[in-house]
Amino acid sequence: MEKKEMIKIILNYLERNPFTQTGGIESAVHAVLTERGIMGEITTGNQYMRTTRQERIPNNLALLINEVIYDLMYSERIITPGVNRDNLGLPFVHVSNMEKLIEKKKEYV
């Protein structure tokens, strides 16, 4: 998976969930990767034999999730730490500029 595709997944999630936490973003990406058969329960075989194994997220994709989150936070300034006065820091984040998020999404259509 390329960085552009990861950005698109995360931006779509943030548009639907403007107040979230980094774990929620990670879970959304994990769901897409599981749906695509990149991680999760993978079954292979033929009509005579099937094997199932659990695949964890590859290291490069786990790191890419963090890279995109931090890019959106510090380079793009689309998300900001915190969701309310009681949870002002990480891992909680909110979309601080929805217009910028929507403009950024247009780059990845």
N, C-alpha and C positions, 0 to 999 in steps of 0.2 A: 504494500500500500504506500502510495506517495503522500507527501506532506499536503498537497492540495486536496486530496480526498479526505484526509484526516481533518483538515480545517473545515471542509464542507459539513462533515458529520457533526463536528462540535458546534459550528454556527447554527445549524438546524436545531440542535438540542437547546442551545442557549436562547434562541428565539421563542421556543415553546416553554422554557423554564428560566425566566430571567433572574430568579432568586434561587440559588442552588449551592452546591458545594463541589469541590473537586472530585470527590468520590462519585457523585451523581454523573458528572461528565464522563469519568472513566467507565462507569457502568453502562452508559449509553453507547460508548464506543465498543465495549465488550459485547453488547447485544448485537451490534452490526457484524462484528468479527465472528461471533458464534453463528449467526444466520448465514454467513458466507462460508462456513466450514473451516475457518482459519484457527479457531480455538474452540474449546468446549468439548462436548462428546462427539468424537469422530468415529464413524463406522465405515469399515472398508471390507471388501471381500467379493465373493461371487456366489453363485447359487448353492455351492457345496459348503462354504465356510465363511463366517463373518467374524471379524474382530472389532472390538470397540475399545477406544482409549480416550483418556482425558488429555487434551492439549491445553497448556497454559498459554497466556499471551506471550508472543515472542518479545525478547528484550528490546529490540529496536522499535517495536510499536509502542511498548510501554513508555519508553523514553520520548517517543514522538508525541504522545499525548501530553506529557508535561511541557515539552518544548512549545507546542501550540498554545497551551494555556498561558504560559508565561509571555509568549509573543502577544497574545490578545490583551494581556494585562499591562505589560510594560512598553512594548513597541507600538501597538495599535491603540491602546487605551480604550478598549471596548468594554472590558470587564474590570471591576475593582473589588478588592477584598471586602468582605462583610456583607451581611444581609439585614441587620437591624442593630439597635444600640447595644443589645446583649451579645451579639456575635459579629464583632467588627473586623475580625482578622481571618486569616486562612485557617481552615480549609473552606470557609464560607466565601462565596463570591456572588456578585450581582452584575447584570448588564447595566453599565452606567451611561451608555450611549447607544440606544436602540437604532437611531438613524444611521450611525456609523456601521453597526452590525448589518443592517439591511443593505447598505451600500457595498460592504465587504462581501456579502453573499452573492451579489450580482456578478462579482469577479469570478465566481466558481460555478456558474450555471452551465 
